[in-house]
Amino acid sequence: MADLEIKDLHVRIEEREILRGVDLEINRGEIHALMGPNGSGKSTLANTLLGHPSYEVTQGSIVFKGEDLTEAEPHDRAKAGLFLAFQYPVSIPGVSVANFLRMAINAKRDEPIQVKEFRTQLQHAIELLDVDKAFTSRHLNDGFSGGEKKRAEILQMAMLAPDVAILDETDSGLDIDALRTVAEGVQRLHDEQGLGALIITHYQRILHYVKPEFVHILMDGKIVLEGGVELVERLEREGYDQIRQEVGAGVAGVVAAGDSGV
Amino acid sequence: MENGSLPTNGTAPVQVKAGRHREASLYHALAGAGAGDGRTLAQLREAALVAYEAAELPVWRRSGFWSTSLQSLDLDALASSMEERGVPDVVTRTLPEGPRAGRIVQSAGAVVQVQLDEALAERGVILCSLEQAFEQHGELVSEWYCKRLPIDRHKLEAANAAFWTGGAFLYVPAGVVVEEPFEIVYAIDRQGVAQYGRTLVLGAPTSDFRVHEYDVAENFQGQALHAGAFECYLQDGARCRVAQFQDWGRGEVFDVSTRLVGVGRDAYCHWLPALLGGHLVRQHLELAVMEKGGDMAFRGLFFAEEHEHLDVFAVDLHETGPSGGDVHWRGAATGESRASFEGLIQIDPGAQQTHTYLQIHSMMLSPKARIDAIPSVLVSADDVSASHGGTVGELDETAIFYMQTRGLDRPAAVRVIVEGFFEPLVAELQDEALEELVRATVDRKLAAAREDIEAYATSR
């Protein structure tokens, strides 16, 4: 049984069905890429996995480490070891990055983290994400540039050490330096901590810096194609339209070709 | 007093059109009722008594749909007790342990504790009851007492001026710099008390100090009254940080107070009232730059809960220029509480080169809570900048979800948002112990309103 098992997931938002039967399995230590054109349901999947209240699961299940989280509160999913890096991180005025991190870490623990231990972890994460120390005393995402926000997301991810992280279009809007820093951060957390990741992206460029072992293509609320990293290259050559034609115009009802080696 | 003309510098008084809805449109700067006209304390008390007897309990009409009314106060049932009962538990329980320059505690009508750092006393600092100050430093006190505070605009203001006992007097001599706060405490230890608190603070030229006022009460059942009058005058180059922590507890405490800080030449005041609880609270707060080069930061925060009623009228007054001002208030409301914050920038004729800004931010945490924030600007000079801004917010569900995905449960996320909302002001207290007290009080009120906040979230 995989660490994260998504089975036949159907999701609705305001009477509209966005996900129409998604199956996906992700383990610790695996890097997956989920790609798809705009409107295919990528962000819906990300938000649903963490339990956003606006998304209604009408069918299927989300099981994480043997525990059914389909109906769980978002914070319980976080405590179980899931993490979502937001496409549009929310600013929290009046709360410093460091204080917020301390609260988040303590929320997962019985005893509050020791000051020294926290500092050590924070220092490590700061170096990983190539931010300066003053960054952590700024109010979370408040007045941050796009790149700083995404760095702050990965910084939180590094500190909270989830088993599986979902990165929702973390690459969008980043210049190449920020993109590289963020991507390398993810890669190192994978290498050092055994992080499992689902990298959701519209583009291919982040995948030049983080190497996914598994690639899934989402169209019209279903995964229509699965494979290895060669799928990224193919997508780069052919584009979504070509793939759409191959798997069937309109997609409805067409299930993925390719191997099921997930 | 309502019909008095604005102070002028040789130009015609500004024409102000009276309107029913806004206090500002009827407003004129607090005019001196005391020392300026040479009356003695006894004469002032007598004049106030006449006003007291002539007046009904006040009602401040806010707009068509609500007003601040003292009609439910059973004033005849209250007594200004002089009985010495020691320092109430609530004082020991609430006030921070940290170092201080001195402390004066008034419980009901009597001063029950006065303590002043000996080294400061040797340098001429005075901290004592106002009664004692009149006896021992009559000339100094008489020069400033009631210099700007009126005594007869309404029944409770007159009651204070007529009946006050105890009181607090703080004098910091020229050039004396004190890091630790002077604590002035008004405590109500039981129901049935009418407390007429009277404070006079004088900062002599280039003095530099802090005043922390605490207004606290035991959790009794029944009514009590605090009718307060606070005046603080800062002379040339003096600097003062005034903070006020107010939480009148669970009893039915009415608080109707008038407070004024006058900023002299090149002087500076940072004033931050934290109004955190009271059955019915009406505060008239005025920070006046009276002389050239005066500068001020007027901050404030409030948190109303349950059925509390809070009415704040805060004035940023500039009588001469160049001068600076910066007004920034934040308030939140839960339960069925009502809060009205009216902020006024008034720039008098001749106060050229004044630059000031007023911002009010409010956050509604319950469907039945209500905050009205009304900014006004009255400008009678042409070479100035004065503007205002503000926000009205509710809990941001996206922000809550964001924090939940980091492992914080919903109440914790709400707490982070509300704390974060107040934090820019709390941090300005620049006193760790007091900051912690304010944060903890806000937390406690949020925890008490948890169900209410939940219901609000799910109803939207």
Contacts between the chains, C-beta under 8 A, distances in Angstrom:
chain1	res1	chain2	res2	distance
A	50	B	401	7.8
A	50	B	404	7.8
A	50	B	405	4.8
A	51	B	404	7.6
A	52	B	401	5.6
A	53	B	397	7.3
A	53	B	401	7.0
A	73	B	404	7.0
A	73	B	409	7.2
A	73	B	410	7.5
A	74	B	401	6.1
A	74	B	404	3.6
A	74	B	405	5.4
A	75	B	404	4.5
A	75	B	405	7.7
A	75	B	406	8.0
A	75	B	407	5.4
A	75	B	408	5.9
A	75	B	409	4.7
A	75	B	410	7.3
A	77	B	405	7.5
A	78	B	404	6.8
A	78	B	405	5.4
A	78	B	406	5.9
A	78	B	407	4.0
A	79	B	407	5.3
A	82	B	405	7.9
A	83	B	405	7.0
A	83	B	406	8.0
A	84	B	405	4.8
A	86	B	402	6.5
A	86	B	405	7.9
A	89	B	402	7.2
A	90	B	396	7.3
A	90	B	398	5.3
A	90	B	399	4.7
A	90	B	402	4.2
A	91	B	399	7.9
A	92	B	399	6.2
A	92	B	402	7.5
A	92	B	403	7.2
A	92	B	416	6.6
A	92	B	417	7.2
A	92	B	420	5.6
A	93	B	420	5.2
A	93	B	421	7.2
A	93	B	423	7.7
A	93	B	424	7.5
A	94	B	419	6.5
A	94	B	420	2.9
A	94	B	421	6.1
A	94	B	422	7.1
A	94	B	423	3.3
A	94	B	424	6.0
A	95	B	416	5.7
A	95	B	419	7.2
A	95	B	420	4.5
A	95	B	423	7.0
A	100	B	403	8.0
A	100	B	406	7.6
A	100	B	416	7.3
A	103	B	408	6.4
A	103	B	412	7.2
A	103	B	416	6.9
A	104	B	403	7.8
A	104	B	406	4.1
A	104	B	407	5.2
A	104	B	408	6.4
A	107	B	406	7.3
A	107	B	407	4.0
A	107	B	408	5.2
A	107	B	409	7.3
A	107	B	412	6.7
A	108	B	407	5.1
A	139	B	420	7.4
A	156	B	406	6.4
A	160	B	406	6.7
A	160	B	407	7.1
